[in-house]
Amino acid sequence: MNLLAFDTSTELMSVAVRRGGTGAGQVWQHSGPGGAQTSTHLIPVIQELMGQADLEFEQLDAIVFGMGPGSFTGLRTACSVAQGLAFGAHVKVLPINTLLAVAEEARFRHAAALERCQVTALLDARMDQMYAGRYEFQDRQWRQSGEHRLLRPEDLICEAGDLLAGNVFAAYGARLPASMALRVDAQPSATALLRLAPSLLAAGAALPAQQALPLYIRDKVAQTTLERAAHKAVL
């Protein structure tokens, strides 16, 4: 299976290409600064990795991307690039939730030997909030538990034995409730998307290019002056 995957939902830009072959095939990957640089750097990085893999876009089985939640600008960039490349190559897109990608990255790095694990995935939503999603891995499949949420660090509820995974600990670690949960720094990487893609494609999750759309949990992207002043007064 030939796949292109990328995630630009955080300050990290992650891109990977897998060329099918015997076993798991071969993977070429790039990880570097994203944010404001994403819009200018993403396509050149994709072209470079596709060249290294000696693949044409028409040879791809799907274009996989992190659909959110995350940075509004990063999500729009990922969706527009996925849509444009998919239209041009006449291939389908596979949007994957970035919180699921965080859970998979944490499982792969810290619980790969376990047949079952539970992960609460957390991404910094700015404005003193986090995106949160809880997932259970069992029988080689991920299952979502409950709804994705937007919450303050103090409002997080987790269970002992969970993995807490994400990019929030430097900013909010001291404000998270005390628990026996293991904390793991993890980002929604392109290689995690590649590991998730085969089962999702087999389940029929691939979509036409025009359906490469972002997932927004919050519509509001900035605080007002009064809200920022009130927040500073509390701190």
Residue pairs with C-beta under 8 A, 6 or more apart in sequence:
1 18
1 20
1 25
1 61
1 197
1 198
1 201
2 18
2 19
2 20
2 55
2 59
2 60
2 61
3 17
3 18
3 60
3 61
3 62
3 63
3 64
3 194
3 197
4 15
4 16
4 17
4 46
4 49
4 50
4 57
4 60
4 63
4 64
4 85
5 15
5 16
5 17
5 18
5 63
5 64
5 65
5 190
5 191
5 193
5 194
5 197
6 13
6 14
6 15
6 16
6 42
6 46
6 64
6 65
6 66
6 78
6 81
6 82
6 190
6 193
7 13
7 14
7 65
7 66
7 78
7 98
7 101
7 187
7 188
7 189
7 190
7 193
8 14
8 34
8 38
8 42
8 66
8 70
8 71
8 74
8 75
8 77
8 78
9 66
9 68
9 69
9 70
9 71
9 74
9 75
9 78
9 98
9 123
9 188
10 34
10 70
10 71
10 74
10 98
10 123
10 124
10 167
10 187
10 188
11 33
11 34
11 35
11 71
12 31
12 32
12 33
12 34
12 187
12 189
13 30
13 31
13 32
13 33
13 34
13 37
13 38
13 41
13 42
13 45
14 29
14 30
14 31
14 34
14 187
14 188
14 189
14 190
14 191
15 29
15 30
15 31
15 42
15 45
15 46
15 49
15 190
16 27
16 28
16 29
16 30
16 49
16 189
16 190
16 191
16 193
16 194
17 27
17 28
17 29
17 46
17 49
17 50
17 52
17 53
17 55
18 24
18 25
18 26
18 27
18 53
18 194
19 25
19 26
19 28
19 53
19 54
19 55
20 61
26 53
27 191
27 194
28 49
28 52
28 53
29 49
29 190
29 191
30 45
30 48
30 49
31 189
31 190
32 41
32 45
34 41
34 74
35 71
35 74
38 73
38 74
38 77
39 73
39 77
42 77
42 78
42 81
43 81
46 81
46 85
50 56
50 57
56 89
57 85
57 88
57 89
57 91
58 89
58 90
58 91
60 89
60 91
61 91
61 201
62 91
62 92
62 93
62 94
62 197
62 201
62 206
63 82
63 85
63 86
63 89
63 91
63 92
63 93
63 94
64 93
64 94
64 96
64 190
64 193
64 194
64 197
65 78
65 79
65 81
65 82
65 93
65 94
65 95
65 96
65 193
65 212
66 75
66 78
66 95
66 96
66 97
66 98
66 101
66 188
66 193
67 75
67 78
67 79
67 95
67 96
67 97
67 98
67 212
67 213
67 214
67 215
68 75
68 97
68 98
68 214
68 215
68 216
68 217
69 75
69 97
69 98
69 99
69 123
69 125
69 131
69 148
69 150
69 215
69 216
69 217
69 218
70 98
70 123
70 131
70 188
72 214
72 216
72 221
75 214
75 215
75 216
76 214
78 214
79 212
79 213
79 214
80 212
82 93
82 95
82 209
82 212
83 93
83 209
83 210
83 212
85 91
86 92
86 93
86 209
86 212
87 209
87 210
91 209
92 206
92 207
92 208
92 209
93 206
93 207
93 208
93 209
93 211
93 212
94 197
94 200
94 201
94 205
94 206
94 207
95 207
95 211
95 212
95 213
95 215
96 193
96 196
96 197
96 200
97 133
97 148
97 215
98 123
98 188
99 121
99 123
99 131
99 132
99 133
99 135
99 148
99 188
100 121
100 133
100 135
100 142
100 144
100 196
101 188
101 189
101 192
101 193
101 196
102 119
102 121
102 122
102 123
102 165
102 166
102 186
102 187
102 188
102 192
103 119
103 121
103 133
103 135
103 137
103 142
103 163
103 165
104 142
104 192
104 195
104 196
105 165
105 186
105 187
105 188
105 189
105 191
105 192
106 119
106 121
106 163
106 165
106 184
106 186
107 114
107 117
107 119
107 137
107 163
108 192
108 195
109 184
109 186
110 163
110 182
110 184
111 117
111 137
111 163
114 137
115 138
115 139
116 136
116 137
116 138
117 136
117 137
117 163
118 134
118 135
118 136
118 137
118 145
118 159
118 161
118 162
118 163
119 134
119 135
119 136
119 137
119 162
119 163
119 164
119 165
120 132
120 133
120 134
120 135
120 156
120 158
120 162
120 163
120 164
120 165
120 181
121 132
121 133
121 134
121 135
121 165
121 166
121 186
122 130
122 131
122 132
122 156
122 164
122 165
122 166
122 167
122 168
123 130
123 131
123 166
123 167
123 168
123 188
124 130
124 131
124 166
124 167
124 168
124 171
124 172
125 131
125 150
125 217
125 218
127 220
127 222
127 223
128 152
128 153
128 231
129 150
129 151
129 152
129 218
130 150
130 151
130 152
130 153
130 156
130 166
130 168
130 172
131 148
131 149
131 150
131 217
132 148
132 149
132 150
132 151
132 156
133 144
133 146
133 148
133 149
134 144
134 145
134 146
134 158
134 162
135 142
135 143
135 144
135 145
136 142
136 143
136 145
137 143
140 199
141 199
142 196
148 217
149 217
150 217
150 218
152 175
153 168
153 172
153 175
153 176
154 175
154 176
154 177
156 176
156 177
157 177
158 164
158 177
158 179
158 181
159 179
159 181
160 179
160 180
160 181
161 180
161 181
162 179
162 181
162 182
163 181
163 182
163 184
164 176
164 179
164 181
164 182
164 183
164 184
165 183
165 184
165 185
165 186
166 185
166 186
167 185
167 186
167 187
168 176
169 176
169 183
169 185
173 183
200 206
223 231
